[in-house]
Amino acid sequence: MFINVPTEGDTTIISPCNIKIDNLDALYQRWFWDGLKAESLIFIASDVGALNDSALESLAKQSKLPANDCSFTFKRNSNNLTFVNFNFTIPY
């Protein structure tokens, strides 16, 4: 299901893990790119296609992975996947 998930060429995936959130399959990834660390929940696009950004954010928060007050970005229907990105940090 989450095989050959596309990544930017210079992105390093730190720890991928398959999880379930509200009975939906998701891939959780921690990653590093261009001096930025962040995390993603990746869903099958058709599973979450009816959800708007607010609903996707709520779904991600159910996992207890996003920090309080973190920002979110979304990338929809990329290779039949929807990405919810959060916990952005710049390590020093």
Z-matrix of the N, CA and C atoms (Angstrom, degrees):
N
C 1 1.447
C 2 1.534 1 110.46
N 3 1.325 2 118.38 1 -48.28
C 4 1.458 3 122.33 2 179.25
C 5 1.520 4 109.72 3 -110.53
N 6 1.328 5 114.81 4 55.89
C 7 1.457 6 121.44 5 178.39
C 8 1.520 7 107.85 6 -104.12
N 9 1.314 8 116.14 7 139.71
C 10 1.466 9 121.98 8 179.71
C 11 1.527 10 112.38 9 58.56
N 12 1.317 11 116.22 10 44.91
C 13 1.455 12 120.74 11 175.59
C 14 1.521 13 107.74 12 -68.00
N 15 1.330 14 117.92 13 126.44
C 16 1.463 15 119.29 14 -176.03
C 17 1.523 16 111.98 15 -68.84
N 18 1.327 17 115.40 16 143.22
C 19 1.455 18 121.96 17 173.34
C 20 1.519 19 107.87 18 -135.92
N 21 1.308 20 115.39 19 156.79
C 22 1.453 21 119.82 20 173.52
C 23 1.523 22 107.30 21 -64.57
N 24 1.312 23 117.64 22 146.92
C 25 1.455 24 121.76 23 -174.68
C 26 1.512 25 114.95 24 -56.17
N 27 1.330 26 117.72 25 -31.71
C 28 1.456 27 120.40 26 -177.59
C 29 1.533 28 113.15 27 -103.75
N 30 1.327 29 117.01 28 18.41
C 31 1.461 30 122.02 29 176.32
C 32 1.527 31 109.37 30 -92.10
N 33 1.327 32 116.12 31 134.48
C 34 1.460 33 121.74 32 176.12
C 35 1.523 34 108.58 33 -106.60
N 36 1.328 35 116.99 34 120.28
C 37 1.460 36 121.95 35 176.35
C 38 1.526 37 107.31 36 -84.11
N 39 1.326 38 116.43 37 122.79
C 40 1.462 39 121.33 38 -174.95
C 41 1.523 40 111.12 39 -88.00
N 42 1.319 41 117.98 40 -46.05
C 43 1.463 42 118.74 41 -177.42
C 44 1.527 43 111.24 42 -155.01
N 45 1.321 44 117.95 43 97.64
C 46 1.468 45 119.94 44 175.76
C 47 1.533 46 110.89 45 -84.45
N 48 1.327 47 115.83 46 147.00
C 49 1.469 48 120.45 47 -179.47
C 50 1.530 49 108.80 48 -155.21
N 51 1.323 50 117.54 49 130.28
C 52 1.464 51 122.11 50 174.98
C 53 1.521 52 109.06 51 -79.49
N 54 1.338 53 116.70 52 132.06
C 55 1.459 54 121.53 53 178.94
C 56 1.528 55 109.19 54 -138.67
N 57 1.334 56 116.19 55 172.55
C 58 1.465 57 122.57 56 173.48
C 59 1.521 58 107.73 57 -122.47
N 60 1.339 59 115.47 58 136.80
C 61 1.457 60 121.69 59 175.24
C 62 1.520 61 106.80 60 -131.40
N 63 1.311 62 116.24 61 120.29
C 64 1.464 63 121.21 62 179.73
C 65 1.534 64 110.63 63 50.95
N 66 1.322 65 116.29 64 45.27
C 67 1.464 66 124.97 65 -179.97
C 68 1.528 67 114.39 66 65.36
N 69 1.321 68 117.72 67 16.04
C 70 1.462 69 121.89 68 175.98
C 71 1.523 70 109.29 69 -107.47
N 72 1.318 71 116.28 70 135.98
C 73 1.461 72 120.33 71 175.27
C 74 1.524 73 108.67 72 -73.12
N 75 1.319 74 114.75 73 140.37
C 76 1.464 75 120.32 74 177.75
C 77 1.520 76 108.79 75 -146.69
N 78 1.300 77 114.87 76 155.17
C 79 1.453 78 122.03 77 172.70
C 80 1.524 79 106.60 78 -110.10
N 81 1.313 80 116.72 79 123.90
C 82 1.461 81 122.32 80 176.88
C 83 1.518 82 107.79 81 -99.59
N 84 1.332 83 116.46 82 130.81
C 85 1.458 84 120.92 83 178.26
C 86 1.520 85 109.67 84 -133.40
N 87 1.323 86 115.49 85 139.15
C 88 1.462 87 122.22 86 164.09
C 89 1.512 88 105.19 87 -103.07
N 90 1.342 89 117.46 88 139.85
C 91 1.455 90 118.86 89 -174.92
C 92 1.522 91 111.61 90 -147.83
N 93 1.317 92 113.20 91 164.13
C 94 1.462 93 122.29 92 -179.80
C 95 1.519 94 107.89 93 -132.30
N 96 1.351 95 116.46 94 130.83
C 97 1.460 96 120.62 95 179.39
C 98 1.527 97 109.66 96 -150.69
N 99 1.289 98 116.28 97 123.68
C 100 1.462 99 123.09 98 172.14
C 101 1.532 100 112.68 99 50.20
N 102 1.324 101 116.52 100 46.28
C 103 1.457 102 121.51 101 178.66
C 104 1.513 103 114.90 102 81.45
N 105 1.308 104 117.58 103 7.77
C 106 1.458 105 122.79 104 -177.42
C 107 1.522 106 109.41 105 -119.50
N 108 1.335 107 116.36 106 132.81
C 109 1.463 108 121.24 107 171.99
C 110 1.522 109 107.80 108 -107.45
N 111 1.316 110 116.33 109 141.99
C 112 1.462 111 120.66 110 178.05
C 113 1.525 112 108.87 111 -158.56
N 114 1.310 113 114.89 112 -179.10
C 115 1.459 114 122.10 113 179.80
C 116 1.518 115 108.64 114 -134.26
N 117 1.321 116 115.82 115 154.74
C 118 1.464 117 121.55 116 179.32
C 119 1.515 118 110.47 117 -137.95
N 120 1.300 119 114.77 118 146.76
C 121 1.456 120 122.98 119 163.23
C 122 1.513 121 105.74 120 -112.20
N 123 1.313 122 116.11 121 128.87
C 124 1.456 123 121.82 122 -176.16
C 125 1.522 124 107.69 123 -117.51
N 126 1.319 125 115.38 124 127.39
C 127 1.461 126 122.21 125 -178.00
C 128 1.525 127 109.71 126 -119.14
N 129 1.318 128 116.31 127 157.27
C 130 1.460 129 121.37 128 169.33
C 131 1.534 130 106.32 129 -68.54
N 132 1.324 131 116.92 130 125.72
C 133 1.467 132 121.33 131 -172.95
C 134 1.526 133 112.31 132 -55.00
N 135 1.310 134 117.57 133 -41.37
C 136 1.471 135 119.83 134 -177.83
C 137 1.531 136 111.97 135 -66.96
N 138 1.337 137 118.17 136 -24.42
C 139 1.468 138 121.35 137 178.54
C 140 1.526 139 112.06 138 -72.44
N 141 1.344 140 116.95 139 -29.00
C 142 1.460 141 120.45 140 -174.48
C 143 1.532 142 112.36 141 -122.41
N 144 1.322 143 116.67 142 13.12
C 145 1.460 144 121.22 143 -176.27
C 146 1.515 145 114.77 144 -59.50
N 147 1.317 146 117.84 145 -27.68
C 148 1.465 147 120.82 146 -178.92
C 149 1.526 148 112.61 147 -85.63
N 150 1.326 149 117.93 148 -4.95
C 151 1.459 150 121.60 149 -176.86
C 152 1.528 151 111.10 150 -91.17
N 153 1.330 152 116.85 151 132.82
C 154 1.454 153 120.86 152 174.30
C 155 1.534 154 108.96 153 -82.56
N 156 1.330 155 117.36 154 178.96
C 157 1.461 156 120.74 155 -176.67
C 158 1.527 157 112.20 156 -58.47
N 159 1.316 158 117.12 157 -41.94
C 160 1.464 159 121.18 158 -179.79
C 161 1.527 160 111.13 159 -61.97
N 162 1.319 161 116.96 160 -42.24
C 163 1.464 162 121.08 161 179.20
C 164 1.530 163 110.94 162 -68.52
N 165 1.339 164 117.13 163 -37.63
C 166 1.473 165 119.79 164 175.94
C 167 1.520 166 110.98 165 -64.04
N 168 1.330 167 116.25 166 -40.80
C 169 1.462 168 120.30 167 177.44
C 170 1.529 169 110.89 168 -61.88
N 171 1.321 170 116.67 169 -43.91
C 172 1.476 171 120.99 170 177.53
C 173 1.519 172 111.28 171 -61.57
N 174 1.322 173 116.30 172 -40.87
C 175 1.460 174 120.55 173 177.93
C 176 1.525 175 110.24 174 -61.81
N 177 1.327 176 116.98 175 -44.50
C 178 1.460 177 120.92 176 178.68
C 179 1.529 178 110.68 177 -61.89
N 180 1.324 179 117.14 178 -40.80
C 181 1.471 180 120.60 179 -179.45
C 182 1.519 181 111.88 180 -64.90
N 183 1.329 182 117.43 181 -27.19
C 184 1.468 183 120.03 182 176.86
C 185 1.522 184 111.01 183 -60.97
N 186 1.324 185 116.87 184 -27.60
C 187 1.465 186 120.75 185 -179.01
C 188 1.524 187 112.18 186 -74.13
N 189 1.334 188 116.81 187 -14.71
C 190 1.470 189 123.30 188 -176.53
C 191 1.522 190 112.51 189 67.00
N 192 1.328 191 118.42 190 13.69
C 193 1.469 192 121.97 191 179.49
C 194 1.528 193 113.18 192 -83.97
N 195 1.330 194 119.74 193 -40.12
C 196 1.460 195 118.95 194 179.48
C 197 1.533 196 111.50 195 -70.03
N 198 1.332 197 115.18 196 139.39
C 199 1.460 198 120.31 197 175.17
C 200 1.532 199 108.99 198 -70.45
N 201 1.334 200 116.14 199 154.07
C 202 1.463 201 119.79 200 174.98
C 203 1.521 202 108.78 201 -59.29
N 204 1.297 203 117.35 202 139.65
C 205 1.462 204 124.20 203 176.29
C 206 1.521 205 114.23 204 65.78
N 207 1.330 206 119.22 205 18.12
C 208 1.465 207 119.41 206 176.19
C 209 1.526 208 108.82 207 -79.96
N 210 1.320 209 115.51 208 160.01
C 211 1.463 210 119.80 209 176.48
C 212 1.522 211 109.30 210 -94.20
N 213 1.326 212 115.33 211 159.98
C 214 1.460 213 122.54 212 -178.04
C 215 1.514 214 109.69 213 -126.04
N 216 1.323 215 116.44 214 147.95
C 217 1.457 216 122.46 215 166.43
C 218 1.520 217 107.33 216 -128.70
N 219 1.329 218 115.81 217 157.86
C 220 1.454 219 121.35 218 -175.78
C 221 1.520 220 109.55 219 -133.57
N 222 1.310 221 115.60 220 141.23
C 223 1.462 222 121.52 221 172.63
C 224 1.525 223 106.03 222 -132.78
N 225 1.311 224 115.17 223 115.53
C 226 1.463 225 120.45 224 -172.91
C 227 1.519 226 112.60 225 -101.40
N 228 1.326 227 113.39 226 144.04
C 229 1.457 228 123.66 227 170.72
C 230 1.530 229 113.35 228 50.98
N 231 1.297 230 115.56 229 46.60
C 232 1.459 231 121.76 230 173.48
C 233 1.523 232 106.81 231 -96.39
N 234 1.330 233 117.30 232 108.21
C 235 1.475 234 122.21 233 -175.17
C 236 1.519 235 111.23 234 56.03
N 237 1.345 236 116.46 235 42.08
C 238 1.463 237 124.05 236 -179.57
C 239 1.530 238 112.19 237 64.91
N 240 1.332 239 116.99 238 25.93
C 241 1.456 240 122.21 239 178.69
C 242 1.520 241 109.99 240 -125.69
N 243 1.334 242 115.69 241 151.05
C 244 1.454 243 122.06 242 173.20
C 245 1.524 244 107.69 243 -120.58
N 246 1.343 245 115.22 244 127.01
C 247 1.454 246 121.99 245 -177.42
C 248 1.529 247 109.85 246 -105.29
N 249 1.327 248 116.53 247 131.74
C 250 1.458 249 123.24 248 172.60
C 251 1.530 250 105.39 249 -117.12
N 252 1.336 251 116.51 250 114.19
C 253 1.466 252 122.07 251 -174.36
C 254 1.529 253 109.66 252 -109.48
N 255 1.341 254 116.27 253 142.68
C 256 1.465 255 120.67 254 -174.39
C 257 1.528 256 110.12 255 -160.92
N 258 1.332 257 116.04 256 178.39
C 259 1.477 258 123.82 257 178.71
C 260 1.533 259 111.81 258 55.64
N 261 1.303 260 115.70 259 48.38
C 262 1.458 261 120.91 260 178.77
C 263 1.526 262 110.33 261 -73.20
N 264 1.334 263 117.09 262 129.40
C 265 1.449 264 121.61 263 176.26
C 266 1.534 265 109.32 264 -141.97
N 267 1.302 266 114.90 265 153.39
C 268 1.458 267 120.94 266 173.51
C 269 1.530 268 106.03 267 -112.36
N 270 1.345 269 116.37 268 105.10
C 271 1.472 270 118.69 269 -177.48
C 272 1.527 271 110.68 270 -69.73
N 273 1.321 272 115.48 271 145.32
C 274 1.473 273 119.94 272 178.02
C 275 1.500 274 110.01 273 -113.73
